[in-house]
Amino acid sequence: MTTTSGSPAESASADASTPGLSEFRDEVRAFFRGLPDAMAGTGKGLQRARAWRALLFDAGLAAIDYPTKYGGRGLGPEFVEAYRQLSQGLVPREETHFGIGIGMALPIIRDFGADHLKDRFLQPGLRGEEIWCQLYSEPGAGSDLAGLTTRAELDGDEWVVTGQKVWTSGAQLSQFGILLARTNVDAPKHQGITMFVLPMEQPGVTVRPLVQMTHEAEFNEVFMDEARIPADWVVGEVNGGWAMAVALLAHERVQTGSQSMGGSSTQKSKAGRVPIPVAQLIELARERDRADDPIIRQELARLHTGEKIVSLLRDRPGIHPSIGKLWRTKQGRAAAELAAQLAFPASPAWGRDLNIERNFDEDYFAFHILNCRGMSLGGGTDEIQRNTLGERALGLPREPGPDRDVPFRDLLKN
Ligand SMILES: Cc1cc2nc3c(=O)[nH]c(=O)nc-3n(C[C@H](O)[C@H](O)[C@H](O)COP(=O)(O)OP(=O)(O)OC[C@H]3O[C@@H](n4cnc5c(N)ncnc54)[C@H](O)[C@@H]3O)c2cc1C
C-alpha cells in the first residue's frame, strides 16, 4: 500500500490576511486576557480541557503553523515562537490531556500522513474533540522498541491487530492510538514495523489501568485481540514504520524536554511530569522558616540555575531534544529532593490518604516527590538519551547490534 505524503512547507503560506508579528503578539495577549472569563463555568477535568482547546482553536491560535485547510493559520515558526513565549504560565494545566495528540501524533500525520488521514484527524484533534494515546511500549519492548511483537495482518479491507502494549498514558480517555505493530516477521526487526491509527473504542481493545505509587492511574495496559483498523489508516509506508517511530520520538523528546518547561510555571499542577518550579520551593522554604538556612539557599540557587539553563536551552534553536530532556529530568529530581527536605524532614513523604483531587494543595509536594522518577523513563530513559546523544550528536560508534540484520522470526524473544 502506498500513501501520499504532504510537506511541512505546505504550512507556511503567507497571504494578504497574514498578520504582522507585533499584531499577532497583541492578538495572543488579548486572547489570554479574556481567557479567565471565557473559561468561567466550563466545568472540571476533561470538560474544561475540551473547552480550553476549543477556545484556542476558534481564536486561531491552536494550529499556528498548520495549513489553513486543516484549520491552521499557515504562519511561520516566528509566530509559533511568539505564542510560546507569550503563553508561558497562562496555559490551563488541562492542556496535558492533549500532549500526545497535539505534541506527537498530529504533527506526524501532518508531515507524513496521506491526505485522507489529514482530512480526518487534524482538525478534530487540534480542537480537542479527540484524544490520542501512544501505543509503543510492550512488556518485552521498551528501550529496545524495535523488538515489539504486536502483529498486524491485512484481512480484506482491514488490518487485524493482536498483541499487548503497556505504560500507555491516557489510553482510558483516548479515541485513537498511534500504534506500532509488526507487519513482516521475515525482515530484520527495524524493517518489518508499520505505524497505524488504531480506533480505541472497539470490542477488540481492552484498556486496564495501572495504579502508580501516587495513587493515580495515568497509564494502562492495552490488550488488542483481533482489533480492527481500516486498511488505509497507515501512517507513512507499510513496513516503513521505524522512520515514523523515530520522527515521533523526536517530537516526544521536545515535548517532554525543554519545550514544556515553564509552560505553566505559576500554577500548581499534578498533571504530567513537570519539575516543581523554583518559585514554589522558595515559597515553601519561607513557609517552613528555612529561607535563611545557608544550605537551603545554596540548593535553591542551584535549582534556579538549572531552571534558567533549561529555559535557555529551550530558546536555543537546533539544540538536540535529548539534551533538554536530560536537563529537565535532572531538574525534576533535584527539585523534588529539596521539596522532600523542606516539607517532610522527619516523616514519609505521603500519607495513606493521598488523593490528587481531594487533597490537592496538601498533597502537592508529596505527589511530585513520588512522580518525578517517571520523568526519567517516559519518552526514553536517561541512559537511552545519552546513547542517542553519543551516537547521533557526537558521532561516537553505534551500540553493538548483532541482531540488526537477522530476520525478526529468528530472534530470541522474551
Ligand atoms: C510515566 C510514564 C509514561 C509513559 N507513557 C508511555 C506511553 O504513553 N506510551 C508508551 O508506549 N510508553 C510509555 N511509557 C513507557 C516508556 O517509554 C518506557 O518505560 C521506556 O521506554 C523504558 O522501557 P522499559 O520500561 O521497558 O525499560 P527497559 O527498556 O527494560 O530498561 C530497563 C533499564 O535498562 C536500561 N537500558 C535498557 N537498554 C539500554 C541500553 N541499550 N543502554 C543503556 N541502558 C539501557 C534503561 O535505561 C533502564 O534503566 C511511559 C513510561 C512512564 C514511566
PDBQT file of the ligand as one rigid body, heavy atoms in Angstrom, charges set to zero:
ROOT
HETATM    1  C1  LIG A 501       5.219   7.980  33.301  1.00  0.00    +0.000 C 
HETATM    2  C2  LIG A 501       5.434   7.155  32.079  1.00  0.00    +0.000 A 
HETATM    3  C3  LIG A 501       4.614   7.309  30.979  1.00  0.00    +0.000 A 
HETATM    4  C4  LIG A 501       4.792   6.515  29.858  1.00  0.00    +0.000 A 
HETATM    5  N1  LIG A 501       3.937   6.672  28.801  1.00  0.00    +0.000 NA
HETATM    6  C5  LIG A 501       4.063   5.855  27.734  1.00  0.00    +0.000 A 
HETATM    7  C6  LIG A 501       3.125   5.940  26.656  1.00  0.00    +0.000 A 
HETATM    8  O1  LIG A 501       2.183   6.742  26.686  1.00  0.00    +0.000 OA
HETATM    9  N2  LIG A 501       3.259   5.095  25.620  1.00  0.00    +0.000 N 
HETATM   10  C7  LIG A 501       4.278   4.187  25.538  1.00  0.00    +0.000 A 
HETATM   11  O2  LIG A 501       4.361   3.474  24.542  1.00  0.00    +0.000 OA
HETATM   12  N3  LIG A 501       5.178   4.075  26.539  1.00  0.00    +0.000 NA
HETATM   13  C8  LIG A 501       5.092   4.875  27.641  1.00  0.00    +0.000 A 
HETATM   14  N4  LIG A 501       5.976   4.769  28.679  1.00  0.00    +0.000 N 
HETATM   15  C9  LIG A 501       6.989   3.715  28.641  1.00  0.00    +0.000 C 
HETATM   16  C10 LIG A 501       8.419   4.209  28.444  1.00  0.00    +0.000 C 
HETATM   17  O3  LIG A 501       8.616   4.663  27.132  1.00  0.00    +0.000 OA
HETATM   18  C11 LIG A 501       9.329   3.030  28.808  1.00  0.00    +0.000 C 
HETATM   19  O4  LIG A 501       9.173   2.786  30.191  1.00  0.00    +0.000 OA
HETATM   20  C12 LIG A 501      10.771   3.333  28.499  1.00  0.00    +0.000 C 
HETATM   21  O5  LIG A 501      10.985   3.415  27.128  1.00  0.00    +0.000 OA
HETATM   22  C13 LIG A 501      11.701   2.255  29.092  1.00  0.00    +0.000 C 
HETATM   23  O6  LIG A 501      11.312   0.987  28.722  1.00  0.00    +0.000 OA
HETATM   24  P1  LIG A 501      11.130  -0.157  29.816  1.00  0.00    +0.000 P 
HETATM   25  O7  LIG A 501      10.270   0.354  30.904  1.00  0.00    +0.000 OA
HETATM   26  O8  LIG A 501      10.723  -1.401  29.107  1.00  0.00    +0.000 OA
HETATM   27  O9  LIG A 501      12.586  -0.354  30.442  1.00  0.00    +0.000 OA
HETATM   28  P2  LIG A 501      13.794  -1.192  29.821  1.00  0.00    +0.000 P 
HETATM   29  O10 LIG A 501      13.947  -0.863  28.385  1.00  0.00    +0.000 OA
HETATM   30  O11 LIG A 501      13.619  -2.623  30.177  1.00  0.00    +0.000 OA
HETATM   31  O12 LIG A 501      15.025  -0.579  30.609  1.00  0.00    +0.000 OA
HETATM   32  C14 LIG A 501      15.396  -1.009  31.923  1.00  0.00    +0.000 C 
HETATM   33  C15 LIG A 501      16.688  -0.285  32.315  1.00  0.00    +0.000 C 
HETATM   34  O13 LIG A 501      17.753  -0.668  31.411  1.00  0.00    +0.000 OA
HETATM   35  C16 LIG A 501      18.348   0.485  30.805  1.00  0.00    +0.000 C 
HETATM   36  N5  LIG A 501      18.700   0.183  29.420  1.00  0.00    +0.000 N 
HETATM   37  C17 LIG A 501      17.932  -0.504  28.518  1.00  0.00    +0.000 A 
HETATM   38  N6  LIG A 501      18.566  -0.564  27.334  1.00  0.00    +0.000 NA
HETATM   39  C18 LIG A 501      19.735   0.102  27.463  1.00  0.00    +0.000 A 
HETATM   40  C19 LIG A 501      20.822   0.396  26.579  1.00  0.00    +0.000 A 
HETATM   41  N7  LIG A 501      20.808  -0.022  25.316  1.00  0.00    +0.000 N 
HETATM   42  N8  LIG A 501      21.855   1.132  27.067  1.00  0.00    +0.000 NA
HETATM   43  C20 LIG A 501      21.878   1.559  28.359  1.00  0.00    +0.000 A 
HETATM   44  N9  LIG A 501      20.876   1.299  29.250  1.00  0.00    +0.000 NA
HETATM   45  C21 LIG A 501      19.831   0.590  28.806  1.00  0.00    +0.000 A 
HETATM   46  C22 LIG A 501      17.261   1.556  30.857  1.00  0.00    +0.000 C 
HETATM   47  O14 LIG A 501      17.808   2.857  30.809  1.00  0.00    +0.000 OA
HETATM   48  C23 LIG A 501      16.584   1.252  32.192  1.00  0.00    +0.000 C 
HETATM   49  O15 LIG A 501      17.302   1.851  33.236  1.00  0.00    +0.000 OA
HETATM   50  C24 LIG A 501       5.829   5.550  29.824  1.00  0.00    +0.000 A 
HETATM   51  C25 LIG A 501       6.664   5.390  30.929  1.00  0.00    +0.000 A 
HETATM   52  C26 LIG A 501       6.466   6.179  32.052  1.00  0.00    +0.000 A 
HETATM   53  C27 LIG A 501       7.369   5.982  33.239  1.00  0.00    +0.000 C 
ENDROOT
TORSDOF 0
